[in-house]
Amino acid sequence: MKKQHRRHDIQFKVHAVRLANHPQILTQDVAAALEIHPFMLSRWKKEMRDGKLVMERPAKRLKAATLTEAEGRIRELERENAQRREENDLLKKLEPSGSRPKQKSSRSSRSTGGASK
């Protein structure tokens, strides 16, 4: 009887290689856990090193939309920042120069006499 071969998708292979490349995990242990031959996993590792085993990332397809959203958000924040700066400048102009109340220091309430290290 002929042994049936399983086909593994690229996502499975990349996941297996990432596990096997972990410094504290042995390739043989990953292969045993995934029920594949260690030689096959070693071959996938070599294919990944050579650039033959590459998983397409869906993020690449979404990159343009995400970038457009980010650019829009940046423009919105820049507008808000400009508005806040204008408001801050106006408040500075309206406030008399010496009328700000001084903030009390937390050190002034401590006694400094007689304390030694």
C-alpha positions, 0 to 999 in steps of 0.5 A: 500500500502506497503512503499518502503524502500530506500537502502543507500550505505556506502558512503552516511551513512558515509557522513551523520554521519560525518555531524551529528557529527559536533558540531554545527549541530543537528542530526535532522537537518541532517536527515531532510535535507537528508530525512531520519528518525532521528532514522536511522541516530542515528543508523548509528552513533552507528554503526560507533562508534562500527566499523560496519560502515566503508567505504573502502578508495580507497587510501589504494589500491593506497598506495603502488604505491604512496609510491613507487613514494614517495620513488623514489622522495626521492632518486632523491632529495637525489642525487641532495642534495649530488651533491649540497653539493659537488658543494658548498664544491668545491666553498668554496675551490676555494674561497679565505678566505678573499675575500668575499665582506661584505654585507651592513647592512640596519641599517647603512644607518639610522641615529641614532643620536637624535632619541628618543622613 
